[in-house]
Amino acid sequence: MKLGFRHIVPGGFAALALVLVLTTGCQTTPRAGAPLVRRGDEIMVAGQLFHTGTRVVLWTDPGGYDGYRVERRFAPLEKADWDSSHAAVKYLTTPNRYDRRRADLTEEEIEQVRGGGWDLPLLQRVVDQFVYHYDVCGTSRQCFKVLHDLRGLSVHFMLDLDGTIYQTVDLKERTWHATTSNTRSVGIEIANMGAYGNPAKSPLPEWYVRDADGRTRVTIPERFGDGGLLTKNFVGRPRLNEPVVGMVQGQQLTQYDFTPEQYAALVRLTATLCRVFPKITCDYPRDADGQFIARRLPDEMLANYNGLLGHLHIQSNKVDPGPAFDWDYIVAESRRLMGTRTVGTPGGSVRGNAAMQALFPAR
């Protein structure tokens, strides 16, 4: 894959001047102190910026969520330092909520990256999965509080109800979101209250109500304040008005769909990641008949899988992103943005794999 400067340099006249210098050999250099203007849709990959076409808030931006911080983000300032946090929260066993991707690296490569020195080709060699989660927190602000302040975990991206994407660390980092796939994957937590088999234990009635006209909307409980949404006065509605009932991991579950704004943003992020990381095939796990596999992949199959997948495919005790998640829409629209409607290279799909056909035969 050949990446031009238009893929890694943000817009603006300063950026244009730099591109002209680098591509034409002109002697003109950018003026010292000239700002390099960002558009607000870039993600950070090994220190380089890539456009997505949708709103992205980096951890360096005002209002961002910084996964590199040691202290708790939402604790009182005088009690947010590491020593106080370690004493107060049993799950915080280390100051860092992430570490290095190091599997399959040589000793020389480990020495190269231990100080942060990842180059893009090396990272492209390592990353081959994009893992979708729902956060069971309802909003990205609450998600970051739970992951960072209470659980000592992390994820590269969070996707809020209004379609805002938050990136918490550079994609060169190994975040803690998907156990055995952490080293090779990028992860995203999508704001959604999740899927439930037992109505008595479901928080869905508190989060979803019907307006007078019968339309379903998301209601953030008062204890969460305004929810921290970047879009003021945003009214979130699931794309489908009725809850979705479906089977995941052999369980019948009920879940409300994600918002149209979330789908639109996720399509653009998915297409971007599949372009930046050629090993991430733009497809989901399929059985021998081409149907979606709604349960954990066997170890050997997961080890050989590269593409889009859910947390459910990695751990048998997980069901996210749930039965409401529209895999076909995400794949079809992402491929359209990428300029291809084909499945692409084998790996994102498990068709053609004799062992997988035996485990997940055609119906």
N, C-alpha and C positions, 0 to 999 in steps of 0.2 A: 504494500500500500504506500503510495507516494503522497505525502502531505505537503501542500503548498503553504505559503505564508498566510494566505487568507484564512486558513484553518486555525492558526495559532496566534495571530496578532489581532487585537481588538480594533474596532473602527476608529475614525477620527483622523484629522489632518496629520497629527504627529505620527500615527501609525502608518498612514499612507506615505509620508516622507521616508520613514524607516524602510518600508517595503521597496520603494524606488531605489534607495541606496543599496540595499542588499541584492536586488535582482538586476539592476542595470549597471551597477558599478559607478554611479555618479559620485562626484566628490562632495556633494552637499551632505551635511550631517545634521541631525536634529539639534535644535537649539538647546543648550544646557538648561535644565529646569522645566522644559516643556512637558506638560502632563500627557500621559498616554490614556486617552479616553476609553472607558469601558461602556458597553451598551446595557449591561445589567442582565445578560442572558448567558454569561460564560460559566463553564465549569473549569476546575483546575485539575490537570492531569500531569503529574511529574513536573510541576512548575509552569506548565504551558496552559494557555487559555484557549478553550474551544467553545464556539458558539452553539447554542441549542435552539434558539428561536422562541424560548419561553423564559419567564421570569425566574432568575436564580439569585439567591442571596448567599454569598460566601461567608465563611466564618470571620473573615476580615472586614466585612461590611457592617455598618450600623444596623442593629437589629438582628445580626447573625447569631449563630450558635457555635461556639468555639470548642471543638473536641480536643484541642491541645491543652486547654486549661487544666491545671491540677485541682484548683478549688471548685467547690460546688457552685453552680450558677445561680440557684434560687434560694440558697441559705442566707441568713443575715450575714452581712459582710464580715462582722467580727467573729463569726463562727464558720466561715466558708473555707478557711485555710486547710491544708492537707491534714495536719495533726488533729485538728478539731473534727474534720470530716471522718477520718479513719476511726476515731474514738466513738463517733455518734452513729455510724452506719456500718453494719456488719458485713455487707457485700463489698465495701470499698477496701480491698486488700492490697492494692497497688496504686500509686498516684496516676499512672497512665491507664487510659481506657482503650489502648490500641498497642500494636507492636509492629515489627517488620515482617514483610512477606519474605520468607527465606527458603521455603521448600524448593527443591530442584535448582538452587543456585550453587555455583562453585564457591570455593573458599575466597577466591579473588573477587567474585561478584558480591559476596556478603561484605567483604571489606569495603568495597566501593559504595554500597548502599547504606552501611551502618551509620554514616553521618548525614544521610538524606540524599545521597548522590545518585538517585535513579535517573536513567535516561529513558526516553519514551520507548525505543525498541525493546529494551530489556523488560519494561513493564508490560508491553504488548505480548511478549512471550509468555508471561506468567498468568495474566488475567484472561479467563475464558468463560466466566459465568456471570450473569446478572440475576440477583435474587430479590424477589418481591416479597414483602411482608405487609400485613396490616398491623397497626401499632397498638390496638386495644386501649388507646389513650384518648382518641377523639380529635386531638389537635397536635400540631408539631411542637408547640411549646410544652405541653404536658408530656409528650414523648421524650423530649430531650431531658426534662426534669427526671423522669423515671430512669432512663438509660444512664445518664451521666451522674446525677446526684445520688440516686438510690441503688442502682444495680451495678455500677462499675462496668457498663457495657458501652457499645458504640456502633454507629452505622455511618456510611458515607453520606447518604442523602435522607432527607425527610420531605414528604410531600403533603402540604397542608390542604385543608378543605377547599380553599380558594384557588388552588393550582400553583401556589408559590412553592418552589423547590428550594430547600435549604441544604447547602453542602457544609459539612462540619469539619472535614479534614481533606487533604489532598488524596487522590485515589491511589497514590503510591503506598499509603498506609494499609496495614492489615487490621481492619476493624473487627470487633467481636460481635457478630450478629448471626452466624450460621454454622457454628461448630466446625465440622470437617471441611467445609467449603470456604472458610475464612481466607485462606492464603490465596486462593485463585479467583475470588469473586469480588464484585461490587454489590453493595446492598442498599436497599431503600425501604424505609418505613413509611407506609401510606396511612394518613389519618383516617381511621375507620374503627368502629367499636367491635367489629369482629363477627364471628359466626357461632351459633349456639344450638345445642340439641335439646337442652332442658329449659323451657320457658321460664321456670321459676328462678333460674340463676342468670337470666339474660338482662343486661342493662339497656337493651334496645328500646323499651317503652319510654325510658327517661330521655333518650337522645333523639328519638324520631316521633314527631307529632303530625297530625293532619290539620291543615288550615281549613277555614270555613268552606273553601271550594273543593276540598278533598285532596289537595296536593300535599305530599309528604315533604317536610323540611327537617333539617338538622337543628336541634335545640341544645346549645351548650349549657349544661347546668350552671346555676349561679355561682357555685363554689369555685368554678374555674374562671370567673370574671368574664372578660370579653374574648377569652380564648387565645389572645395574642395574634389574631389574624391580621395580615398585612393589609388586606383590602377592607377598608372601613365599611361598616353597615352591610357586610356581605351576608347574603341569605343562601345557605347551602342546601341543595336538594339532591337526593340520590338520583342517578340517571333514570332508574326505573322506579315508578311510584310505589309498587308493591314489593314486599320483601321477597328475596329469592330463596328457594328451598332446593338443596342439592346434596349429593353424596361426596364426602371427602374422607379418606382413610377408613372407608366402610361405615361412616356415620352419616345419618341424615341431619343436616344443619340448616339453620335459617340465618340469613344475613341481608342487610340492606346494601344496595349497590353503592359504588363510589360516585362522586360528583362528576358532571361533565367536564368541569374545569380540571379535575385531577386526571381524567383520561387524556384530555388534550395535552397537558404538560408531560404526562408519562410517555405518551407516544413520541414526543420530540426528544425526550431524554433517552429513551430506548434506542431510537434511530441514531442518535449521536454516539452513544456508547458502542453500538454495533459497528459504526464507522471507525471510531477511534481504536477499538480493540477488534481486529479482524477475526480473532478466534471465537468471539461471541456470536454464534449463529443466531439469526433472528427467527427463532422458532422455539416451541415449547416441547416438553417430553411427550412422545406419542407411542401408542402401542403398535403392534404389527398391522393393525387395520387403519392406522393414521389417526386414531382417536386420542384425546387428552388422557394422560395417566393421572388419576386423582388419588395417588397414594405414594408412599415413600419409594424411591428407586432402590433396588438392591445395590449393595456396596460396589460390586464390580461395574455395574452400569453407571452409577453416579461418578465413579472414578474416571470413566471414559466419556462422560457427557460434557459438552460445551455448548452453551446457549442460554436461553431464558428459562428460569425455573422459580418455583415457589419454595417457601420454607418447608412446606409439606413434603416436598420431594427429597429433603435432606434428613428430616427427623420424623419418626412415626408418631410422636406426641404433638406435632404441629399440624394445623390445618390451613394456615394462611398462605395466600391471600383470600381464601375462602371460595364458596360456591358462586358468589355473585360476580367474581372477577371475570371480565370478558377477555379471555386469552386471544380469541380469534380476532377481535377488534384491534387489540394492541399489536399483534403480529402483522395483520393486513395493513394497518395505517402506518406502522413503522417502515414496512417494506416500501410502501408508496412513497414516503418521504425519502427513502434511500434510493429510489429509482429502480426498484426490482420487486417483482411479485413472486419470485421463485423461492423455494425453501433454502437454496444455497448449498453449501458444502455439508456432507453428512456429519452428524455429531450433535447438532441442535435437535434433530429428529432421531429417534431410535429405530426407525424402520430400516430394514436391511440387515439388522444385527440378529444373527441366528439365536444367540442366547436370550436376547430380549424377546424375540418372538415366542420362545418357549415359555417365558415367564408371563408375558402379556400377549396371548394369542389373539388372532383376529376373531371377531364375534360373528 
